[in-house]
Amino acid sequence: MKVLLLGSGGREYTFCHQLAKSPQQPQLFIAPGNAGTAAFGTNLAVLPTDFEGLKQAAITHQIELVIVGPEVPLVEGVVDFFTNDQALSHIPVIGPSKQGAELEGSKEFAKAFMQRHKIPTAAYQSFTKDTLAEGLTYLETVVPPYVLKADGLAAGKGVVILNELADAKAELTAMLADAKFGEASQKVVIEEFLDGIELSCFVLTDGKSYKILPMAKDYKRIGEGDTGLNTGGMGAVSPVPFADEAFEQKIKTQVVEPTMLGLQKDGIPYVGFVFIGLIKVGDNPKVIEYNVRMGDPETQVVLPRIKNDLFELLQAIATATLDSISLSVDDRTTSTIVAVSGGYPESYEKGKIITGIDPKDFVVHAGTAIFNEDLVTSGGRVLSATGFGDDHHQAIAKSYEALAKIEFEGMYYRKDIGFDL
């Protein structure tokens, strides 16, 4: 079967890596892919948001299944584009409709969905440029820290947590009046601060039934001890040691079940992955946010723990037969640690030569490219090393062993992934 995978990051590399293990040997095309994905299939010079380009690629290569990696094409309606185009409508697409993707595309939409379906989350209010004065007044009633979230997509950087009222007012003004995050902050959600430890729950659904995938915990801040600016993710581990069986049962009954039922009650077509960002407050889960695809770098620790043939799982999604499959999960722990370009998440240089990748290690390509036959950096998050072990200490040690062999100018990675476990 010919499969088109949209995206170019570590998440997409990991999908390729796992799909390549399938006995069915799907033929992979990746749009646009990276230097690593080229080892598993054919990279196509088409962006995931170039819908007409994707159409031509799908027709030219006789694509039979599409897997959407990143959120932006989902929010922009790539699934609807395929569904409504006569030449493409026969091709199943793994990903939610544009309406379903609003769970990630709009923080306010997601919060209203949670309220409507009694899913535990933080109290909130939302404001626009026209109601900025009311927002500034509302901040005076909030118990610090102050949590401000750009309503739209901001590449994981649209959430700001501040301790001082004056700083929060300045930030709200910058987001609304000065369009700090562009269109993403035309509306801003001010949220109650929840004190606890975060984790992520991943659900795979065919629109009728669902499977809960292994839980993971990621590390978003650039600095050690979870300090500094937010990033797309500096590392992840799975399973999550503090999520015992009783807590996972609460996640299922209080969050996953009402989410899946809520989508059906609201008549929202939803096929693919639901990524639920959670925080454990006391002994109870609360939802921080929804994402409508797999996480990056969480994919790098979740997919390797799934023993099933990933291609078979995705085919079951496409044919709405997921309930016929029994999910099998590896008991071992996985970790991934991300190496980034110097200066990330702010400005950084590209084109730095990468050396030392050991083919025996599970090194995931993200921001990589080939230039004059050299492997070079082409993004902020360049690569990550995934390790396996009997516990998170062993797995993390394996990741660090792999990274210690790799070099590129300005290379940086956190030395404390798993410090809070």
N, C-alpha and C positions, 0 to 999 in steps of 0.2 A: 504494500500500500504506500502511496506517495503522500507524505505529510509535510505541511508548511507550518513552521514554528516562527512566531513573530517575536523579535526582541534581539538584544545584543549583549546582555549582561551575564553575571554569574548564574543567575536563575536559569537562563536559557541554555547555558553550557551544561548545567546539571541535568536538565531535561534531556538534552542530546545524549549525555553520558549514560543515563538510565535507559532511554529508549533503544540505544544501540545494543543493549544486552538482550533485547527481546528475541525469542526464537523465530518470531514472524519477520524479523529483519526489515522494518519499514524503511523506505527510502526518504531521507530527510532533506528538506530545503529550509534554510534559515534566513529570515529577512530582518535586519541585514547580517546578523551573526557577528562573530569576532574571530581573532586568530586561532582560538582553540576550537570553536565549533566547526571549523573547516575540516577537522580530522574525522568528523562524524557524518558529514553530508556536504551539500552545496550551499555556500553563502550566496545570497542574491542582493544586489545593490538596490534594495527597495526599503524605504522607511515604513515602520508599522502604521504610520498615520497617512501614508500615501495610498488611499483606498483604490484609486484607479490603477496604480502600479501593482498593487496586490492582486487586483482582478486579472490583469494581463499575465502576471506570474502564475496564478492559479490555473488559467486556461492553457498557457504555454506548457506547463509542466504536468498537466492533468492531475491536479491536486485532489485528494479524496478525503482529507481531514485537515482542519486548521486548528492550531493550539495558540492561544493568545497569551504571551508572557506578561507584558507590562500593562499598566492601568490606563495610560492616555488613550490608546486606540479604543479601549472598551468604553471609556467615558465619552469619546467622540462618536461612538456608534458603529464600530466595525462589524459587530454581529448582525445588527439590523441591515447594514449595507449588503452583506452576503445573503441574508434571508430574503431581502426584497429585490434582489437582482436576478432576473430570469436565467442568466448564464451561470450563476453561482449558487442558487438556492438549494441545489441538491447536495452541496458540500456541508457536512456538519462542522460547526465551529464550537470549540471548547472555550466558553466564556459567556458571561451574562449579557442580556440585552442592554441597550443604553439606559432604559429605565432602572434595571437592576444595578447597573454600574453607578447610579446616583448614590448608592450606599457609601461609595468612596468619593465620588465626585462632589458631593455636597455634605459638609458636616451637619448642617441644619436638617437636611433630609434624613440623615442617619439618626440624629437625636429625636426627631419627630417620630420616626419608625419605632425606635426603642420605647418611647413614651407610650405610643399607641398599643404596643404589644407587651407592655409591662416587663421589659428587659432591663435589669439593673444597670444604671449608669449614673454619671455625675449630673447634678442639677446644672442648668445652663440658661443663658439668654443670648439672643443674637442681635446684631446691630449693623446698620449700613452707614454710608457717608451722611445720609440725610438725618440719621438718628444718632450721630456721633455725640452730641451734647447729652443725650439720655444715657448713652454708654458710659461716658465719663462720670456721670452721676451714679450710675449703677455700680461702678467699680468701688465707690465709697462705701457701699453696703456689703462688699465681698470680704470674707476673711482671707487674708493672704496665706500662702502664695497665690498670685494671680495667674490664671491659665488663659491665654489668648490663642485662638486657632483660626487661621485663614480658612474660610468656608470651602474653597476649591482646592485643586491639586497644586501642591508647592514642592513636589519632589522630596517629601519627608522633612522639609525645613520650615513649614508654615506654622509650627507650634512653638510658642514662647512662654516660658514660666519665669515670673519675676516676683521678687519679695517686697519691693517698695511701691507704694501707691503712685508716686510721681513718675516712676519708670513705667508702670503699667499704663498710665494715662498717655505718656509720650509714645509708647509703643502702639496703643490703640489708634492714636492720631496718625502715626506713620503708616499704619496698615490701611486705614480707611481714607484719610484725607490725602495722603501722599502716595497711595497705591504701592506700598513697599513690596508686596508680592504680586503686583499686577492685577489681572482679573481675579486671581485666586482670593484676594482680600477685598473684593467689592463688598463682601459681607464677612463679619467676624463673629465667631462664637466665643463668649466668655463663659468659662466653665468652673465649677467647683473643683478645687484641688483635692485629689484623692491620694492618701498616703498609704503606700504599700509597695509590693514587689510585682513587677510586670512579667507577663508571659503571653504567648501567642497560641491560639487554637486554630487548626486548619480543618476545614470540612470540604469534602468532595460531594457534589450532588448532580443528579441527572434531571432535576426538576421535580422528581417524585420522591425518591429515596435518597439517603445520604450515608456517607461513611466519615467518621471522625478520624483524621490522620494523627500521627504522633505530634505531641505538643513540643514547643520549642521556646527558648528565651533568647532574645537578641540584645545587643549592646549598641545604642544609638550615638552616644556622645563620642567626640573625637579624643578626649583626654582620659587618662587613667583615673579610676575612681568615679567614673561617670561624670566627668567635668567637661567644660568647654561646649563648643557648638554642636548642634544636632547634625548627624550625617544620615546617609542612606542605610547605615549599619556597619559596625566594625567587627562583628563576630556573632556567633550563635552557638547554642548547645541544645541537644535533645537526647533523652527526655529531660524534664525539668524536675530536679530533686525535691523541691518543696510542693509539687503537685501530686499528692498521694491519691489513692483510689477514691476516697470520700470526697476530696475536692474536685476531682475530675467528674464525679457523678453530679456534683452541684453545677459544674459548667454545662454538662449535658442537659440537665432538667431545667435550669434557670436561664440558660443563654442559648444553647444550640437548638433545642426543640422549639422554643418560642420564635426564634429567628426563622427557622425553616417553615414553621406554620404561618408566620407572619407574611412571608413572601407569597405563600399560596393564597392566604386570605385577601391580600392586597392585589392579587392577580398579576404579580410581577414575574415575568418569565425569567428564570434563573437556572443556568446550566454552567457547571465549572467549579471553581474554587471560591470558598468564602474564608477569608483570613480575619479572625476576630482578635483584635488587640485587647487583652484583659489586664486587670490589676487585681491582686489578691489583697483585699482590705479585711484585716482580721482573718476570719476563715471563709469569707465569702467572695465570689467573683463579681467584678463590675466591668462593663464594657467601656473601654476608652475610645475605640474606633473600629469601623469595619474597613477592610480592603477587599477588593473584588478579584484578586489573583493571588498566587503564591508570593510569599515574601522573598526578599533578597537582602541578607544572606540566609534566611531560614530554610529556603529550598535546599541549600547545600547540606543541611543536617537532617531534614525531614525525608526527602525522597530516598536517600541511601538506606534508610531504616525500613523502607517498605519492601517486603520480600516478593510481593506479587509482581508479575510482568506489568510494568507501567503502561505499555502499549495496550495490553488487554483491558486494564482499568479504564483508559481513555476511550477505547472502543465501546465499553459498557456505558459510559457517559453519553456517547454519541447515539447509541441505540436504546437509551432509557432502560437498560437491564442491569443497573448497578446492584439491585437487591439480590441478584443471583450470585454475586461474588462475595467470598469471605476474605476479609482483609487480614494479612499476616504481617506481623511487625517484628523486626530484629530486636532482641533484648539489649543489645550492646548500646553504649553511648556514642554519639557522634558530636564533634565540635568543628566549627570552621572559624578561622581567624583571617581577617581581611588586611591586605597590604595596600596602602594608598599612596598617591603621589604627594610629594612634599608641598604643603600649602593647602591641601584639601581640608575642609569643604569650601574654602575660599579659592582664590586664583592659584593655578598650578600650571606647570609646563608639561607638554606632551613630548613624545618622541624619544624618551630615555630607553636605552638598550637594556633588556632584561636577560640575565644569565642565571644558570644554576638550578633550573627546574629539573628535578629528578623524576624520570618517567615512572619510577616505582611508587612515587607519592601521588595522592589524589589532590592535584593542584587545579583549581577551577579558574578558568580565564574569564575576565570581565572586561576591563578597559585595556584590551591588548589589540595590536595590529601587526602586520608584517610590512616592513619598509626596507628596501634594498636587501632582502633576504634575512634581515635581523628581526627578532621579536622585540617590539617596542611598546611603551606605554601609550595609551590613546584616551585615557579617562582618569577620573579621580580615584575611584575604587578599581584598582588594577587587576588584582587576583586574590584568591583566598586558598588556604590549605585546610582540607577536611581530614580529620583524624578519627580513628575508631578505638574504643577501649572498653574495659569492663565497668569503668565509672568515668565521671567527667574529668577527674585528675589525669587519668591515663590518656583519654582522648585528646585533651588540650595539650598535653605534653607531645603527642604525635604531631599535632598541628604546628607547634613551635619548632619541632625538629625539622619539618619540611621547609618552613619559612627561613630557618637559619642558613639554608643552602642557597637561597635566592638573593640576587642583588640587582638593584637599579638605582640610579642617582636620585636621592631624596626619599627613598623608600621608608615608610613609617607604618608600624602596626602597634596596637596596644599590647602591653606585656601582662595585662591583668584580667584577660577574659576569664569569666567564671569566679572572679574574686568574691562575689556576694553569695555564692552557693554553699 
